[in-house]
């Protein structure tokens, strides 16, 4: 089986730093970026958006958890179960979780299903507390092209989709 991460957090050939927000022994969110300080900045924005508090941690144990979850979601096509917490616009995340591995859905369709306006959908996606586990990488434009993948960029999004068997020609 192909491994997505090494312990050094090599994600599809992209070296990333990951930080976690943990509260009451539950992972509430995480963020990754090419730069650790930027990962922390993004995590602060996620916490503010969802009004969640916890301890910011970086640990081998948490990285192993994330590696296993990404393998489960991307390679095995299983669905992520969100923590029992009232995330802002949680319905958006639940609708995205229901997109099967190897399939895509449009941003507009998710906005309609979730009953949120398009600009609010985009902000919600930028504040995804479990990026890849809540597979916003499976969202495409109406023309089937890639839009952003905050904060890691479209190249990472395209690579994840390829691992799931989706080809995007741009």
C-alpha positions in Angstrom: 0.0 0.0 0.0 1.3 3.5 -0.9 2.0 5.6 2.2 1.1 9.3 2.1 3.2 10.5 5.0 6.5 9.7 6.5 7.0 10.7 10.1 8.6 13.9 8.8 5.1 14.9 7.4 5.9 14.5 3.7 2.5 14.9 2.1 2.6 13.6 -1.5 6.1 14.8 -1.9 5.4 18.2 -0.3 7.2 18.9 3.1 4.6 20.4 5.5 4.5 21.4 9.1 1.4 20.5 11.0 0.1 21.8 14.3 -3.0 20.6 16.2 -5.6 22.2 18.4 -6.5 19.8 21.2 -9.2 20.3 23.9 -10.1 17.8 26.6 -8.1 15.0 24.9 -9.9 15.6 21.6 -8.4 16.9 18.4 -10.5 19.8 17.5 -8.6 21.0 14.5 -5.2 21.1 12.8 -3.5 23.1 10.2 -0.5 22.6 7.9 1.7 24.8 5.8 5.1 24.8 4.4 6.2 27.1 7.2 5.4 26.2 10.9 4.6 29.8 11.9 2.1 30.1 8.9 0.5 26.8 10.0 0.0 28.3 13.5 -1.5 31.5 11.9 -3.9 29.4 9.9 -4.8 27.4 13.0 -5.6 30.6 14.9 -8.0 31.7 12.1 -9.7 28.3 12.2 -10.1 28.5 16.0 -11.5 32.0 15.8 -13.9 31.1 13.0 -15.3 28.1 14.9 -15.0 29.7 18.3 -12.9 26.8 19.6 -10.3 26.8 22.3 -7.6 24.3 23.2 -3.9 23.8 23.4 -1.8 24.1 20.3 0.4 21.0 20.1 2.9 19.5 17.7 3.7 15.9 18.5 4.8 12.6 16.8 1.7 10.9 18.3 -0.7 13.4 16.7 1.2 13.2 13.4 0.9 9.4 13.4 -2.9 9.8 14.0 -3.2 12.2 11.1 -1.1 10.0 8.8 -3.4 7.0 9.6 -6.6 9.1 9.1 -5.4 10.4 5.7 -4.5 6.9 4.7 -8.0 5.7 5.8 -9.8 8.6 4.0 -7.8 8.9 0.8 -6.5 5.4 0.2 -9.3 3.3 1.6 -12.1 5.7 0.8 -13.6 5.7 4.3 -15.5 8.6 5.8 -14.2 10.8 8.6 -16.3 11.2 11.7 -16.1 14.8 13.0 -15.8 15.4 16.8 -19.0 16.1 18.6 -18.6 19.8 18.5 -20.8 22.5 16.9 -18.5 23.8 14.2 -19.7 26.9 12.3 -21.5 25.7 9.1 -21.0 22.1 10.1 -23.6 21.1 7.5 -21.1 22.2 4.8 -18.5 19.8 6.2 -21.0 17.0 6.5 -22.1 17.4 2.9 -18.4 17.3 1.8 -17.7 14.2 3.9 -20.4 12.4 1.9 -18.6 12.9 -1.4 -17.1 9.5 -2.1 -13.4 9.0 -2.8 -12.7 9.1 -6.5 -15.7 11.5 -7.2 -16.0 15.3 -7.3 -18.8 17.8 -6.6 -19.1 21.4 -7.5 -18.7 24.2 -5.1 -22.1 25.5 -6.1 -23.8 22.2 -5.5 -22.4 22.0 -1.9 -23.5 25.6 -1.3 -27.0 24.8 -2.4 -27.2 21.5 -0.4 -25.8 23.3 2.7 -28.1 26.4 2.2 -25.1 28.8 2.5 -24.2 31.6 0.2 -21.2 31.1 -2.1 -18.9 33.6 -0.3 -19.7 32.0 3.1 -18.9 28.6 1.6 -15.5 29.7 0.5 -14.7 31.1 3.9 -15.9 27.9 5.5 -13.6 25.9 3.3 -10.7 28.1 4.1 -11.4 27.4 7.8 -11.8 23.6 7.3 -10.6 22.2 10.7 -9.7 18.8 9.2 -8.4 19.5 5.7 -8.3 16.3 3.6 -10.2 14.4 6.3 -13.1 16.6 5.4 -12.3 16.2 1.7 -12.7 19.7 0.3 -10.1 18.7 -2.3 -13.0 16.9 -4.0 -14.6 20.2 -4.9 -14.3 21.6 -8.4 -15.7 24.5 -10.4 -18.8 24.1 -12.6 -16.4 23.5 -15.5 -14.7 20.7 -13.7 -11.5 22.7 -13.1 -9.6 23.2 -9.9 -10.0 26.3 -7.7 -7.7 26.9 -4.7 -6.7 24.6 -1.9 -5.9 26.8 1.1 -3.3 26.9 2.5 -1.3 24.3 0.5 -2.2 25.2 -3.1 -3.7 23.5 -6.2 -0.7 21.3 -6.8 -1.4 19.4 -3.6 -5.1 19.2 -4.3 -4.4 17.8 -7.8 -2.0 15.2 -6.4 -4.6 14.0 -3.8 -7.3 13.7 -6.5 -4.9 11.7 -8.6 -4.2 9.3 -5.7 -8.0 8.9 -5.5 -8.2 8.2 -9.2 -9.5 11.6 -10.4 -7.8 13.3 -13.3 -8.2 17.0 -13.8 -6.9 18.4 -17.1 -6.3 22.1 -16.9 
